[in-house]
């Protein structure tokens, strides 16, 4: 996201450069979506995998609708610049990564509580 700021800000950027940055962002999104099933299974198990994965995937879809509207609003208020949109996306990606690193599966929490008591 931070690489996209100077690419979109520059008026002399070659279309191939914009295409390359957009492709990398798209590959990242696709790789992220491929991790969701494994994440759901590891976190909540197979018992209710379909329901949990459905909720997780639905949150991604809702985020796509809500955040695209947020991007339009940020671009409109900043005079057509995408800098605030990319910075917001970067902050949300960092927050998501931190949440993913701190979340613990329910089984691990239950085992930890059992060891403490």
C-alpha positions as CSV (number, residue, x, y, z in Angstrom):
1,X,0.0,0.0,0.0
2,X,2.8,2.4,0.8
3,X,4.5,1.7,-2.6
4,X,1.2,2.6,-4.3
5,X,1.2,6.2,-3.0
6,X,4.1,7.6,-5.1
7,X,3.0,5.5,-8.1
8,X,-0.5,7.0,-8.1
9,X,0.7,10.5,-7.1
10,X,3.2,10.8,-10.0
11,X,1.7,12.2,-13.3
12,X,4.5,10.6,-15.4
13,X,4.0,7.1,-14.1
14,X,4.0,4.5,-16.9
15,X,0.8,2.5,-17.2
16,X,2.9,-0.7,-16.8
17,X,4.1,0.4,-13.4
18,X,0.5,1.1,-12.2
19,X,-0.5,-2.3,-13.6
20,X,2.4,-4.0,-11.8
21,X,1.5,-2.4,-8.4
22,X,-2.2,-3.3,-8.9
23,X,-1.2,-6.9,-9.8
24,X,0.9,-7.2,-6.6
25,X,-2.0,-5.9,-4.5
26,X,-4.4,-8.4,-6.2
27,X,-2.0,-11.3,-5.6
28,X,-1.8,-10.3,-2.0
29,X,-5.6,-10.3,-1.7
30,X,-5.8,-13.7,-3.4
31,X,-3.2,-15.2,-1.1
32,X,-5.0,-13.8,1.9
33,X,-8.3,-15.4,0.8
34,X,-6.6,-18.7,0.3
35,X,-5.5,-18.7,4.0
36,X,-9.0,-18.1,5.4
37,X,-10.1,-21.8,5.3
38,X,-7.0,-23.0,7.1
39,X,-7.3,-20.2,9.6
40,X,-10.9,-21.0,10.3
41,X,-10.1,-24.8,10.7
42,X,-7.1,-24.2,13.0
43,X,-8.9,-21.6,15.1
44,X,-12.3,-23.2,15.5
45,X,-11.9,-26.8,14.4
46,X,-13.9,-28.9,11.9
47,X,-17.1,-29.3,13.9
48,X,-18.7,-26.0,12.6
49,X,-16.2,-25.3,9.9
50,X,-18.8,-24.4,7.2
51,X,-20.6,-21.9,9.4
52,X,-17.4,-20.3,10.8
53,X,-15.8,-20.0,7.3
54,X,-19.0,-18.6,5.9
55,X,-19.1,-15.9,8.6
56,X,-15.4,-15.2,8.1
57,X,-15.8,-14.9,4.3
58,X,-18.9,-12.8,4.7
59,X,-17.0,-10.3,6.8
60,X,-14.5,-10.0,3.9
61,X,-17.3,-9.3,1.5
62,X,-18.9,-6.7,3.8
63,X,-15.5,-5.1,4.2
64,X,-15.2,-4.8,0.5
65,X,-18.5,-2.9,0.2
66,X,-17.9,-0.7,3.3
67,X,-14.2,0.1,2.6
68,X,-14.8,0.9,-1.1
69,X,-17.3,3.5,0.0
70,X,-14.8,4.8,2.6
71,X,-12.2,5.0,-0.2
72,X,-14.5,7.1,-2.4
73,X,-15.2,9.4,0.5
74,X,-11.5,9.8,1.4
75,X,-10.6,10.5,-2.3
76,X,-13.5,13.0,-2.6
77,X,-12.5,15.0,0.5
78,X,-8.8,15.0,-0.4
79,X,-9.3,16.5,-3.9
80,X,-9.0,13.2,-5.8
81,X,-5.8,12.0,-4.1
82,X,-5.5,8.4,-3.1
83,X,-2.9,9.0,-0.4
84,X,-5.3,9.0,2.5
85,X,-7.0,5.9,1.1
86,X,-3.7,4.0,0.9
87,X,-2.7,5.1,4.3
88,X,-6.0,4.0,5.8
89,X,-5.6,0.6,4.1
90,X,-2.1,0.3,5.4
91,X,-3.3,1.1,9.0
92,X,-6.1,-1.5,8.7
93,X,-3.6,-4.1,7.3
94,X,-1.3,-3.5,10.3
95,X,-4.2,-3.7,12.7
96,X,-5.4,-7.0,11.1
97,X,-1.9,-8.5,11.2
98,X,-1.6,-7.6,14.9
99,X,-5.0,-9.1,15.7
100,X,-4.0,-12.3,13.8
101,X,-0.8,-12.6,15.8
102,X,-2.6,-12.1,19.1
103,X,-5.6,-14.4,18.7
104,X,-5.4,-17.8,20.3
105,X,-7.5,-20.9,19.4
106,X,-10.1,-21.7,22.0
107,X,-8.5,-25.1,22.8
108,X,-5.2,-23.4,23.6
109,X,-6.9,-21.0,26.0
110,X,-8.8,-23.8,27.7
111,X,-5.6,-25.9,28.1
112,X,-3.7,-22.8,29.5
113,X,-6.5,-22.2,32.0
114,X,-6.5,-25.8,33.0
115,X,-2.7,-25.7,33.7
116,X,-3.0,-22.6,35.8
117,X,-5.8,-23.9,38.0
